Amino acid sequence: MSGDFTVEQKNYLEGFVSGIAAIRASRGLPPIGGAKAAPAAAPAPSPEAGPDAASHRAMARIEAAGGKLVEAEIAKREELGLDSYPRMKQAARDGVYPKGRDVLRWRYHGLFFVGPTQDSYMVRLRVPNGIVTHWQFAGVADIAEAHGGPYAHVTTRANLQIREVPARDGIDVLEKLAGLGLSCKGTGADNIRNVTGTPTAGIDPQELIDTRPYALEWHHHLLNERAMFGLPRKFNVAFDGAGRIAALEDTNDIGFQAVELREGHGVAPGVWFRLALGGITGHKDFARDTGVIVAPEDATRVADAIVRVYIDRGDRTNRNKARLKYVLDAIGFDAFLAEVESRLGAPLTRAPAGAIVARPEAGRQTHIGVHRQKQAGLNWIGIVLPVGRMDVDQMRGIARLARDLGDGDIRLTVWQNLLISGVKDADVPLAVAALEALGLGISASAVRAGLVACTGSEGCKFAAAPTKRNAEEIARWCDGRVEVDQPVNIHLTGCHHSCAQHYIGDIGLIGARVPVSDEGDTVDGYNVLVGGGFGPDAGIGRELFARVKAEDAPQLVERMLAAWMAHRASPDEGFAAFTRRHDIAALAALFRPEGTP
């Protein structure tokens, strides 16, 4: 019979059979008519063809030159995490967590096994530009209650995490999130993480551009371009529209900064993105201005070319040097941009000196409280979430408020809180009262408003201290004991990965084990830094004290804030500026307890 088919019919039948086989494989079922085979890693594809070719060629070049690939690279070459879904489903049926190289592979789908700290998964979502609908937000709450904590965290990438997910429930969480239109793909391992943008995009009275369409275009490009999963290490991209809430784009590998160009400089006037590259504050570097400007509609195309050069050039022999910053350090910005231009097939546009209008500045506390939108009679309300945590009842309440009193959107920020937008003037008091009934508020002390903390040792195996708990202890101690009349950012991060970006805080604390005996006993503690900043005040904090016990941190922070208030040069001198005009020895003397040498 098959000999009677036309070429088109044969092609259709082949595609039909292949589709059935793919569906059955994704469900862990055997081929039709065949015995069930044991799940196994897929064979490595040819390095010469296919979407993984570029990363495989990069690996081969390193080995040919005598280099030794790190374990993660070998794991990715054997089986890229994207291909592990059938085995993940079988592991869920068996109720087992991943081991060995599969721990990395599962993260490609957003499942993070956090053992030995917790015998569970953390599930991280993708929320482009940090914006979800009220029904998606309520749906996440339902999933968290059925399969997790029940609570969720807002992250420092304007994202959501569900924690304490058992081995059997991981796939259920992923598939239920997909049913809400939310993806977890590429949220961990060596991938391009959640794309961030200005949280008030489209409603901000001072923004130069609405970042939502550009963040969303990049988001969908990532999910539908497999080559973007062949990176040497993780990668961050952010779009800042010059609104009133900072997106911290200068801490990203690629930062697109909205700028306005004047007439008369040989470049079309109007709004462009200024291109900044190489931000990674955990390695003490901000994204640096390249002199390049990008038409907003070209942002995804340019970002794609940058990532492809990084795939070729990134270090696959040393995880600590595998970020874009180190490629730029090694070959220089000019050579790197020349390779980007080669991939684009056209020169990048440069902004002449004097062409760019000064950007409007973001506020330090515009992510909390009531603020007027560009739309007449409407407001956004920034809700305070203590160190980013909310229980499922609070989430459902927030979702109801967004639906009933707002425009239906919930906007997450990199400051570990969220906004309800589109609230009418007349409804603001009702919304605030409803939030208070949920145990939430819209105002906070200067300390609490700028408090940022990563997951910490209670949920992350890398952390050396319970950062979220210690952050709360610092806030409780300082509130009512020291009056602070200016914004101050205090960032607690548990380890060198710097998820809470301790280097950019006015006060930064990074987890450290503190020796307490000659027998090697240690307790929770921190190294303390001062003088970090972001945006126009960008700066990397300097280490001031080493190995401070966590139990002593609240009193130390109180002394630091009190000394700043007492000795600042003027009432408007911020904490970072105050510390930057003193050397470390002088600051240490100011901040130590009285009578301490």
Salt bridges, closest charged atoms under 4 A:
ASP52 OD2 - ARG226 NH2 2.91
GLU63 OE1 - ARG77 NH1 2.83
GLU71 OE2 - ARG101 NE 2.41
GLU73 OE2 - LYS76 NZ 2.60
GLU73 OE1 - ARG316 NH1 2.65
GLU78 OE2 - ARG101 NH1 2.56
GLU78 OE1 - ARG105 NH2 3.20
GLU79 OE1 - ARG87 NH2 2.40
GLU79 OE1 - ARG105 NE 3.65
ASP83 OD2 - ARG226 NH2 2.78
ASP102 OD1 - ARG87 NH2 2.77
ASP102 OD1 - ARG105 NH1 2.86
ASP142 OD1 - ARG396 NE 3.01
GLU145 OE1 - ARG396 NH2 2.60
ASP169 OD2 - HIS147 ND1 2.77
GLU175 OE2 - LYS89 NZ 3.33
ASP190 OD2 - LYS76 NZ 2.63
ASP190 OD2 - ARG319 NH1 2.74
GLU207 OE2 - LYS374 NZ 2.95
ASP210 OD2 - ARG212 NH2 2.69
GLU225 OE2 - ARG308 NH2 3.73
ASP240 OD1 - ARG359 NH2 2.93
GLU249 OE2 - ARG359 NH2 3.87
ASP253 OD2 - ARG323 NH2 2.83
ASP285 OD2 - ARG288 NH2 3.27
ASP285 OD2 - LYS325 NZ 2.97
ASP298 OD2 - ARG301 NH2 3.88
ASP304 OD2 - HIS221 NE2 2.75
ASP304 OD1 - ARG308 NE 2.64
ASP312 OD2 - ARG343 NH2 2.33
ASP329 OD1 - ARG288 NH2 3.38
ASP329 OD2 - LYS325 NZ 2.94
GLU339 OE2 - ARG313 NH2 2.49
GLU341 OE2 - ARG350 NH1 2.60
ASP393 OD1 - ARG396 NH1 3.46
ASP404 OD1 - ARG403 NE 2.71
ASP425 OD1 - ARG372 NH1 3.03
GLU458 OE2 - ARG469 NE 2.81
GLU472 OE2 - ARG448 NH1 3.08
GLU472 OE1 - ARG476 NH1 3.72
ASP479 OD2 - ARG448 NE 3.00
ASP485 OD2 - ARG568 NH2 2.82
ASP506 OD2 - ARG364 NH2 2.72
ASP524 OD1 - ARG513 NH1 2.50
GLU573 OE2 - ARG581 NE 2.63
